[in-house]
Every structure is written in C-alpha cells, then in structure tokens.
C-alpha cells in the first residue's frame, strides 16, 4: 500500500502512550527506565501549508522523503518493550521525521550536508517553508518535544531509544538484524569533541560510551544467543545532536552542579552562577540568553548593552566552576564514568525489513506478516536483559557510596527547570 502522512489541525508533537500492564508486571518497580521513539511519527500540522497541504505532501520528492525517513515499526517494538519491562507506557513523537528530526541539532541543513551531520530540518521540506514557518516549527515543535522529553528523562537511570534502519549499506552489504549504538561520532573519529559543539568544560571521554558496558553487552549477548545477529556501533555511531549524546552532556553538568553547590552552598541562589549553569545545560543552543553569555566567555564578544557587570561576574563564576572541575577531576569525571548512578542511554536499531516491507522507488510500505511476533520476541529479550542488569546494578550500588567533596547542604531537586533542548 502507499502510506500517506496524517494531516492534523491540532498536533500534539509528543505524547506518553499508556500501556495496560500484564498481570505479572509491577509498573512501580522500574520507574527509572524510559522507552521512547522519535522517528516513527506520521503526523503533519496543517498550518504549515494550509489548504495546499494535500498537494504539497503528494509531491514525489516530499512523499519519498516521508517513506525514506520514517523508522517504520519502531513504535511496535517500543510498545512491546515497555510492556515487558512492566512500564506504564512509552514516549512517542508523533510529528513526522521528514518535517522535523529531533535527533539532530535544531536548524536547517547546508547544501550537501551528510546524513549524520545534517540539522533537524533538511530538504525537501525546509525549501518549501518560509523563514517564519521554519522559526515556528523549531519554537513550537522542537522546543515542545524537548520540554516533555526532559520531564520524563530527568529522573531515569536507563533510557532506551528505539529506531529502525535500512536493510543494506550504501555498498549493498546486508546490515545486522539489530544494532546497539552507544558512541559519539566525533569521539569515534577524532577521540575528542570539538569545543563548539558543547561547552569546553564537558569531558569528551564521557562520549566514548553513553551506556554502562555491562548493560550493552548483556543485551548483545542475549540477542546473539537467541539467534539474532547484533552489532555494536555499526554501521554507524551517534551524531552529536542525538538525544543520547545531548543527554550525556546534560546529565554530567547536573552532576557537576550538584557537587559544586554542595561544596559551595552560598552560590546556589546567586544570579551569576544560575546564568552559567543555564548556559552549560543549554545543550542544543536554543536559549538566546545563554548564547550571548557563551559568545562573551568563549568568543570574547562584548556583553549586551547594560550587562557588562553582570556578564563579568558570570565569567568569574565560570572560572571558579572550571577550577573546581580541574581540582576534583578524578572524582567528578573518572569516577562518574563508571558510577552505578550514571544514567545509561542506549540507541536500539532494528532492521526495517524485519517489521515492514518497503519499496522506496514506488513509495510503498506495509507491515510484514511476522512483524508482530518478531517485535514481541526481540522486545522480550531486551526486557529480560535490562531487568537482569538492573538487579545486578542495584546489588552493586549497595556497596558504593557517593564521594563527598567537603560541602554541606541539601541536594538540589532533579526537577530543576533545565532542559535537554534549552535551559
């Protein structure tokens, strides 16, 4: 069949999809795990093209983009995975990926920009929208998705992002049936992350792996034992704009802030420190206030009119945080890399042809006869692996205590108003 996007007048770009618990499940036991999908949405807001929406979406290049970009079957796997984990549901982006890709940095893409380096909006859709419409899409939908995802992810210890990918590489070789993705593309290629991607205080080594290796290899081994060819960080790794990489940066700066404010509780309410933490947590650079401070500190630009003294204080606050990180780097970075409380973020790729039959030339797609049974099987393996890991991790955590850097004061709440998208 020829699938078509759903044009909606009132789009909810992301929603929590509830799942009735099975009789043997305890939905309260594993509330520190999040399952989500960001690329299997099918909805398009009518407001983008108004009365011309049907004609625009019927254009060959637009329809091809919809079929090509969608992670067909990801929602089916995520639903089964959440159920087998005993969760009350999973988080799903409804907005179609060819309109906006939340797994990339916000903005439009340069001509010829590659698949892993492009931004959240790319041809052909970005060329069919006005500058005002692009701004509206990013503000309403990118920021909206970011806000909701942050609310869900902020207290989680394990996040499982479910995706599906094409059956073949560009060379024509067959891809593994399943791949687990846990490494940064920039770190993979250059053993570092350029300072313009995130704040230079972020230690690139933390992007060597976004997940505890014990979890990653537990899942991989169990899938292989069940006869499912599974790869790790192949055929590609994570772009820096992915949710998993952004989350690692965000989690680390919250970890740094917690230790810093416990050591220096008098800084917690000081505006200059709040301004710096907001900048560090703005991992997708959507905050204009943070961008101004970033330019002042790192690119030596003048402060906005009337804010010279405010920005000068913030620069001193940043230097103090930088010194603190340098002094306690072993505890704050090296110990954090392997700490039981460090969140694990795993990207899961399942081959599309296991779930859906797709003809990219004819723009046709429909579920395969065995899609439901395959999704249930692999989701069950994932769930058993994760739950076994969690049980072991809980036992290990009892034997380890969080290091004390000498500070006093209550730990800040995890619901601090910062965001995976903008702070």
C-alpha positions in Angstrom: 0.0 0.0 0.0 1.0 3.6 -0.5 1.2 5.2 3.0 0.4 8.9 3.4 1.1 11.2 6.3 -1.8 12.2 8.5 -2.6 15.9 8.3 -3.9 17.2 11.6 -5.2 20.5 12.7 -4.2 20.2 16.3 -0.9 18.4 16.6 0.5 17.1 19.9 4.1 16.6 18.8 5.0 14.2 21.6 2.9 12.1 23.9 3.1 9.4 26.6 1.4 6.3 25.3 -0.1 4.3 28.2 0.1 0.5 28.1 -2.1 -1.8 30.2 0.1 -3.8 32.5 0.2 -7.5 32.1 -1.0 -9.4 35.2 2.6 -10.4 36.2 4.0 -6.9 35.8 4.7 -4.4 38.5 4.6 -0.9 36.9 6.0 0.7 40.0 9.2 -1.4 40.2 11.1 0.0 37.2 10.0 3.7 37.0 13.6 4.7 36.5 13.5 3.3 32.9 12.3 5.2 29.9 11.4 3.7 26.4 10.9 6.3 23.7 10.7 6.7 19.9 11.3 9.9 17.9 11.3 8.8 14.3 8.1 6.8 13.8 5.7 9.6 13.7 3.2 10.1 10.8 1.5 13.4 11.6 1.9 16.8 9.8 0.4 20.0 11.0 -2.0 21.5 8.5 -0.8 25.0 9.4 2.4 24.6 7.5 0.8 24.7 4.1 -2.9 25.3 4.9 -5.3 24.5 2.1 -2.3 23.4 0.0 -1.2 20.6 2.4 -2.5 17.7 0.4 -0.9 19.0 -2.8 2.5 19.6 -1.1 2.6 16.1 0.5 1.6 14.5 -2.8 4.8 15.8 -4.5 7.1 13.0 -5.4 10.2 14.2 -3.6 8.1 15.0 -0.4 6.4 11.6 -0.4 9.7 9.9 -1.0 11.2 11.7 2.0 8.3 10.6 4.2 8.8 7.0 3.3 12.6 7.1 3.4 13.0 8.9 6.7 10.4 7.2 8.9 11.6 4.5 11.3 8.9 2.0 10.3 8.0 -0.4 13.1 9.8 1.4 15.9 6.6 2.1 17.8 5.6 -1.5 17.7 8.9 -2.6 19.2 8.8 0.1 21.8 5.3 -0.8 22.9 6.2 -4.4 23.4 9.4 -3.5 25.2 7.7 -1.1 27.6 5.1 -3.8 28.4 7.7 -6.5 29.0 9.6 -4.1 31.3 6.5 -3.6 33.3 6.3 0.1 32.5 3.1 2.1 32.3 3.8 3.2 28.8 6.4 4.8 26.4 7.1 8.2 25.0 6.3 8.7 21.3 7.0 11.6 18.9 4.0 12.0 16.6 5.5 14.6 14.3 6.8 13.1 11.1 10.5 13.0 10.9 10.7 14.5 7.4 9.2 17.6 8.9 11.5 17.8 11.9 14.2 15.4 13.2 14.5 15.8 16.9 17.6 13.5 16.8 19.7 16.4 15.3 20.7 19.9 16.4 18.0 22.5 15.6 18.3 24.5 12.4 18.4 24.0 8.7 21.0 21.9 6.8 23.7 23.1 4.5 23.7 22.0 0.9 25.4 18.6 0.6 25.4 18.1 4.4 25.7 14.3 5.2 23.1 12.2 6.9 24.8 12.1 10.3 25.8 15.8 10.3 22.6 17.4 9.0 20.4 19.5 11.2 16.8 19.0 12.3 15.3 20.4 9.1 16.5 19.3 5.7 15.5 19.1 2.1 13.0 18.9 0.6 10.7 20.3 3.3 13.0 23.1 4.5 12.9 24.6 0.9 9.1 24.5 0.9 8.8 26.7 4.1 9.2 30.4 4.7 11.7 31.7 7.2 8.8 32.5 9.5 7.4 28.9 9.2 10.8 27.3 10.0 11.1 29.5 13.1 7.6 28.4 14.1 8.4 24.7 13.6 11.5 25.0 15.8 9.9 27.0 18.5 6.6 25.1 18.7 7.7 21.6 18.0 11.4 21.2 18.6 11.2 23.1 21.9 7.9 21.4 22.8 9.3 17.9 22.3 12.4 18.9 24.3 10.4 20.1 27.2 8.3 17.0 27.5 11.2 14.6 26.9 13.2 16.4 29.6 10.4 16.0 32.1 10.4 12.2 31.5 14.2 11.7 31.3 15.3 13.8 34.2 14.8 11.0 36.8 15.7 8.0 34.7 18.7 5.7 35.0 18.2 3.9 31.8 16.8 5.3 28.5 16.1 3.0 25.5 15.6 4.9 22.3 14.1 2.6 19.7 14.8 3.1 16.0 14.7 1.1 12.7 17.2 1.3 9.9 17.5 0.3 6.2 18.5 -3.3 5.5 21.5 -2.5 3.3 24.6 -0.3 3.5 25.4 2.1 0.6 27.7 -0.6 -0.7 24.9 -3.2 -0.9 26.1 -5.3 2.0 23.4 -6.5 4.5 23.3 -4.8 7.8 22.9 -6.8 11.1 19.4 -7.6 12.2 19.9 -5.4 15.3 22.5 -2.8 16.3 23.2 -1.1 19.6 24.5 2.4 19.4 26.4 4.0 22.3 29.2 6.1 21.0 29.7 9.6 19.7 30.6 10.1 16.0 33.1 12.9 16.7 34.7 10.9 19.5 34.9 7.8 17.3 36.6 9.7 14.5 38.8 12.2 16.5 39.0 10.9 20.1 37.5 14.2 21.2 34.5 16.6 20.7 35.2 20.0 19.1 34.7 22.8 21.6 32.0 24.5 19.5 29.6 21.5 19.8 29.2 21.7 23.6 30.8 23.8 26.3 34.6 23.1 26.6 34.1 22.0 30.2 32.4 18.8 29.1 34.9 15.9 29.2 34.8 14.2 25.7 35.7 10.8 27.3 32.1 10.6 28.5 31.0 10.2 24.9 33.2 7.1 24.4 30.1 5.2 25.7 26.7 6.5 26.6 25.8 3.4 28.4 27.3 1.1 31.1 29.1 -1.6 29.0 27.7 -4.3 31.3 24.2 -3.3 30.1 25.2 -3.1 26.4 27.0 -6.4 26.3 24.3 -8.1 28.4 21.7 -7.2 25.7 24.1 -8.0 22.8 25.0 -11.4 24.2 21.4 -12.4 24.9 20.3 -11.4 21.4 23.1 -13.4 19.8 22.3 -16.4 22.0 18.7 -16.2 20.6 20.0 -16.2 17.0 19.7 -12.5 16.2 22.8 -11.1 14.6 23.6 -8.0 16.6 26.3 -5.4 16.2 27.7 -2.6 18.4 28.2 0.9 17.0 27.8 -0.4 13.4 27.1 0.5 10.7 27.2 4.0 12.2 27.6 5.7 15.6 25.6 8.6 17.1 25.7 12.1 15.8 26.3 14.8 18.5 22.8 16.1 18.0 21.3 12.7 19.0 19.2 12.6 22.2 21.6 10.1 23.8 24.7 12.3 23.3 22.9 15.5 24.4 21.6 13.7 27.4 25.1 12.7 28.5 26.2 16.3 28.4 23.1 17.4 30.3 23.5 14.7 33.0 27.2 15.5 33.5 26.6 19.2 34.0 23.8 18.4 36.5 26.2 16.1 38.3 28.9 18.8 38.3 26.4 21.4 39.6 25.2 19.1 42.4 28.7 18.6 43.7 29.7 22.3 43.2 26.6 23.6 45.1 27.0 21.1 47.9 30.6 22.3 48.3 29.7 26.0 47.9 26.1 26.3 49.0 26.3 30.1 49.1 26.4 30.1 45.2 23.1 28.2 44.7 21.0 31.4 44.6 23.5 33.8 43.1 22.3 35.1 39.7 25.8 34.8 38.0 26.0 31.1 38.9 22.5 30.4 37.8 23.3 32.1 34.5 26.3 29.9 34.0 24.5 26.7 34.8 21.8 27.6 32.4 24.4 28.1 29.7 26.0 24.8 30.4 22.7 22.9 30.4 21.6 24.6 27.1 22.9 21.6 25.1 21.1 22.5 21.9 21.8 26.2 22.0 18.2 27.2 21.9 18.5 29.8 24.7 19.3 33.3 23.4 20.5 34.4 26.8 22.9 31.5 27.0 24.1 32.2 23.5 25.0 35.7 24.5 27.0 34.6 27.5 28.6 31.8 25.5 29.8 34.4 23.0 31.1 36.7 25.8 33.1 33.9 27.6 34.3 31.8 24.7 34.4 34.2 21.7 35.4 37.4 23.6 32.5 39.4 22.3 31.1 42.4 24.1 28.3 42.0 26.6 24.8 43.2 25.6 24.2 46.8 26.4 23.9 47.4 30.1 25.0 43.9 31.1 28.8 44.4 31.3 29.0 44.0 35.1 26.5 41.1 35.1 28.5 39.2 32.4 31.8 40.0 34.1 30.5 38.3 37.3 29.3 35.3 35.3 32.7 34.9 33.7 34.3 34.8 37.2 31.7 32.3 38.3 32.5 30.1 35.2 36.2 30.3 36.1 35.5 29.2 39.6 33.5 26.2 38.3 36.3 25.4 35.9 38.9 25.4 38.7 36.7 23.2 40.8 36.3 20.7 38.0 40.1 20.7 37.4 40.9 20.2 41.1 38.4 17.3 41.6 38.6 15.9 38.0 39.2 12.3 39.1 36.1 12.1 41.3 33.9 14.3 39.0 34.9 12.6 35.7 36.7 9.4 36.1 34.6 8.0 38.9 31.4 9.3 37.2 32.3 7.3 34.1 31.7 4.0 36.0 29.5 5.1 38.8 26.4 3.0 39.3 24.2 6.1 39.4 25.4 7.4 36.0 22.4 7.1 33.6 22.8 4.7 30.6 21.4 5.8 27.2 21.1 3.1 24.6 20.1 3.6 21.0 18.5 0.5 19.5 18.4 -0.1 15.8 16.2 -2.8 14.3 16.3 -3.6 10.6 13.2 -2.3 8.9 12.7 -5.4 6.7 12.0 -7.4 9.9 9.0 -5.3 10.6 7.9 -3.7 7.3 8.0 -4.3 3.6 9.2 -1.1 1.9 9.6 -0.2 -1.8 11.4 3.1 -1.7 11.1 3.7 -5.5 7.3 3.1 -5.5 7.0 4.7 -2.1 5.0 1.8 -0.8 5.2 0.3 2.7 3.2 -2.2 4.8 3.9 -4.4 7.8 5.4 -7.8 7.2 3.2 -10.9 8.2 5.7 -11.7 11.0 6.2 -8.1 12.3 4.1 -8.6 15.5 5.8 -11.8 16.5 9.3 -10.5 15.7 8.7 -7.3 17.7 7.4 -9.4 20.7 10.4 -11.7 20.5 13.2 -9.2 20.4 11.4 -6.9 22.9 11.2 -9.8 25.3 14.9 -10.4 25.0 15.7 -6.7 25.5 13.5 -6.6 28.6 15.0 -9.7 30.2 18.5 -8.4 29.6 17.7 -5.0 31.1 15.9 -6.3 34.1 18.8 -8.7 34.9 21.2 -5.9 34.6 19.1 -3.7 36.9 19.0 -6.4 39.5 22.8 -6.8 39.4 23.3 -3.0 39.4 21.2 -2.5 42.5 23.2 -5.0 44.4 26.4 -3.3 43.3 25.2 0.1 44.3 24.7 -1.0 47.9 28.4 -1.4 48.1 29.3 2.0 46.8 28.8 5.5 48.3 28.8 8.8 46.5 32.0 10.8 47.2 31.9 13.8 49.4 33.9 16.8 48.3 33.7 18.5 51.6 30.5 20.5 51.1 27.3 20.8 53.1 23.8 21.5 52.2 20.8 19.7 50.7 20.9 18.1 47.3 19.1 20.1 44.7 15.9 18.6 43.3 16.2 16.8 40.0 13.2 18.8 38.7 15.3 22.0 38.2 13.7 23.6 35.1 16.7 22.8 32.8 16.1 21.1 29.5 17.6 18.6 27.1 16.7 21.2 24.4 17.0 24.5 26.1 17.5 25.6 29.7 
